[in-house]
Amino acid sequence: MIACAGDEIIADPSSIVGSIGVISAGFGFERAIDKLGIERRVYTSGTRKVTLDPFQPENPEDVEHLKSLQREVHDTFIALVRARRGDALSSGEDLFSGLFWTGLSARALGLVDAIGEMRSDLRRRYGDKVELRSVQTGGGFLRRRLGGLSQGAAPRGLISAEEMVDVVTERALWARFGL
């Protein structure tokens, strides 16, 4: 879905592309807590609040509700891909099955526009003076603010102007996708 936000999709030949589907995976622990002698206490204010609770036996009504939601989300996902990819899409029957392909195969299916690599493609389009910045992950604002700062950073509890710019830039990039 995120790729559909772009005007053009360029994939590496060995990228994994596709997986247009919806999944919900979980575990059933009801027998495990019985075997371990664990007493579970759950208090709710809604009759269906424990829907799909992994510590209770599976309820067929809950499963059907989940499958209904999945069908709705999958239909929305398919409509989005069809609208964004348009006539470029192939009519392959497996296209919306949840399968995935390499970038090369995805190009043939119309899931991507071209095969390439971001840095070289940007330089080809905009010249050698293009400045590429990588977005660092692994430490959110609070972690940096509360002391998980890199070496040479501001003292514990403070954030430098440079780190603040990095935080704002990272947040703006994620916000672009509604995240």
N, C-alpha and C positions, 0 to 999 in steps of 0.2 A: 504494500500500500504506500509506503514512504516513497518508493521509486516512482510511483505515479505522480507525485508532486512535481517532478522535474519536467522541463520542456524537452529533454533529450536524455536517453539512457545509454551510457557507454559502459560496456562490461569487458573485463579481462577475458581472454579466451577460456581460462580455466575457472572463472567465477562460477559459483553455484547460483542459478537463477530459477525462479518459478515458485513452487510451493504455494500455489494459490488455493488455499483451503483454510479451514478453521479446525483447531484442535483443542481439546480439553482433556488433560491427562491427570490422573490422580491415583490414590491408593485406597484400599479398604483396610482399616486397622481394627475393626470391631472385635475380631477374634484375638488379635494380639493383646489388646488391653485386658480382655477376659483372662487370657492365659497368664499374663503378668500380675493379675490380681489388682488391677488399677480400677478405682472407682472414679468415674467421670461425672462431673456436675456441670450442667449447662442450664442457664436460665435465659429465656428469651421473652420478648414482648410481641412476637408475631408467630402465627401458627406455622409459617413456612420458613422461618428464619434459619433453620438448620438444614435447609435444602442442600443435598449432596455432601452432607457432613461425613468425612472419611472415618469417623469413629462410630457410625451407625450403619446398620445393614442398608444396602442400596435399595432405594424406593423407585419402582418403575415409573411412577408419575414424575419424579424429579428428573429422571433420565430423559423422558420424553420432552419435558420442558426445556432442558439443556439442548437437546437435539433440535428443537424448534428454533431456539435462539441461534444456534450454529447455522441452520439453514438460512435464516434471515441475514446474518452477517455475511455468509458465503455469497448469497445472491447480491448483496450490496458490493462486496469485493469484486465479483465478476463484472457487475455493471460498471464499476469504476475503471477496471482494466480495459474493458471494451470501449468505454468513452474516451479514455486517454490514449489508447494504442490504435484505435480506429481500424482502418483498412490494412494496417501493417500486420495485424494478427492473422495467424493461420487458422484454419478451422479444425485443427486436430482435436480428436475427442478427449484426449488426456490433458488438454491444456489447463483445465480448471479442476483437475482431479486431486491436486496436492502433490503431484510429481514435481521433480526439479531436474534441471539440465545444466550442462556446461554453458558458458557464455556463447561459444560457437553455435551450439544447438539452439540456444535461446534466440540468437540472431535469426536463424532460419525460421523459427516459430513466430517471429515478430514481437518477442518480449523485450528486446533491446534494439536500439537504432544502429549501433556500430560496435565494433570490437576495437579496444584501445586501452590506454592507460591515462589516468587523469592528468598527471604532471606534463607528459609529453603532448597530450592533446591541448591543454591550456596554453602551453608555449607555442605550439603550432598555430593556434588561433590568435593569440594576443602578443606574441613575441617573447624574446628571451628575458625581457625585463619584468615579466609577470612575477609577482611575489606570492609564494605559497606559504600559508601558515597552517601548521597542524594543530588540531584541537586535542589537548591532553585530556585523558579520562583517568578515573581512578581516585579522585579526591574531590569531593564536592566543596561548596563554599564553607559549610560548617567545619569540615575537617581542616581546611586551611586556616579558618578563623580561630579554631580552638587548639592549634598547635601541631597539626600534621603538615607543617610547611616544609618546603624544600630547603636544602642547605643554603645558607647565605640569605635567607628570607628575613622578614621583619621578626622582632621578638615575639615570644608566645603571647597569643591574645590579640595581636595586631596584624593587620594585613597591609602590605605595601600597595602603592598606587599601581605598580605594574601588575601585581596579582589581582587587584580589583578590576583592571581592564581585562585581564584574562577571564575572570569570572563573568563579567558582563558580556564579553564576546561569546563565551561558551553558552551562556544562558540564551543569548539572542539566536544562536544557531539552532539550539534545541527548540526554542519557541517558534521558529519558522515552520516546524512540523507539528505544532500544537502539543508538544511534549513538555 
